[in-house]
Amino acid sequence: MVTNIAPEVTSQVTDEALVQRRRAQFVAAAVELFSSQGYYRTTIQDIARKAGVSSGLIYQYVRDKEDVLLLSLLSVLDSYKQEIPQALAGLTDPLERCCVAIDAYCRVVDQRREATVLAYRSTKSLSADRRALIKVSELESNDLIAACLRDCIAKGVFREVNVELVTYQLVTFAHTWALKHWRLKELSTLDGYIEQGIDFFTQALLTPKGWRQYRKLLESRHSKADFRSRPENPAAE
């Protein structure tokens, strides 16, 4: 019997929990190999050796190497869909939710740096129908950020902007931590990178009302002495 656990990827194993565990094992090995030696030079045998299993076992869970690449790329997008909602749980203030969503996105990127770079490098190696799946999943994960932006605009703390464009600017900011990590790690910690990025983007979007709320948000996170050292924003006048 064949089951379809992940989109377009069939398995001979029917135990969904086991399928997920095994595929995670294969994906971890594959991402490392795809990143170090390239997708085309990596074989199922290489992945099996790295994962400490037989190639025959891998073929019980996927049909071919392209399945493994698809699962690898989807695993990153699924991480956004899991981690961002978890980070937002219990938060009601729209501005805080937006900041926390960006923070969570960046932290997933940091945890999955190799896979993030792989997505830029190897999505083109998928067939057209599977690239379409990646695009759909990307839009779904992007909407977690876009929804926060729309809520901030609706509540009057962000000015009217093209939400889709700003979402991609924020996503690209997060991805850059992985794409240029060789240099950025010498310039900043992850916390510093996130903090400066959020500060930059929010101040570009804040209304006077939003700026007042942003100051309150910062005051709750920093000492008043640290906060007073920050420059004033003309929008607050």
C-alpha positions, 0 to 999 in steps of 0.5 A: 500500500502507498500513502501520500504523507507530504504533497506529491511525495509517496511512501510505501510506509503507512505509519505517518509518525515513522514517515516523518521521523525517517524523512527528517533524518534523510533531509538533514543528511541531504541538506548537508550534502546538497549544500557542500557538493551540489544537488546533481553530484549527490546520489541517494547512496551518498545520502544513505551513507550520511544518514547511516541507513541503506539506500533501499530504506530511503526508497521506502519513503521517497521515490527518487532524489528529487523527492528528497530535494522537495522535502528539504525545501518544504521543511524550511517553509514548514518551519516558518509555518510552525514557529511564527504562530507559536511565537505569536501565541497569546500576543494581541498588540498588532505592533508587538505581533509584527515585531515578534513575527519578524524575529521568529522568521529570522531565528528560523533562518538562523537555525536552517541557514544551509537549507535557506541557501539551498532553496535559493540555489536548487529550487530550479532543479525541481520539475515545474509542477514541484516548483509550483508547490514551493511557490504556493508554500512560500506564499502561505508562509509569507502571509504570516508576515503580511497578516501582521502588516495588514493588522498594523495598517488597519489599527493605524500604527503603520501607514498605507503601503504595498503589503506584498512588496514590504513582506518580500523586503522583510523576508529578504532581510531575514534570508540575507542573514543566511545568504551573507552569513560569512560577513554578517557574523563578523559585523553583528550577533543575530540578536543585534541584526534582528533588533536593528532590522526591526528598528529600521523597518518599523520606523519607516512604516510607523504613523505618529500613533504607531511611533508612540506605541513603538516607544512604549514597546521599547520601554518595556524591553529596555531600561529607560536609560538605554531608551533615552539614548535613542534619537527622537523620530520626527513622526512623534512630533 
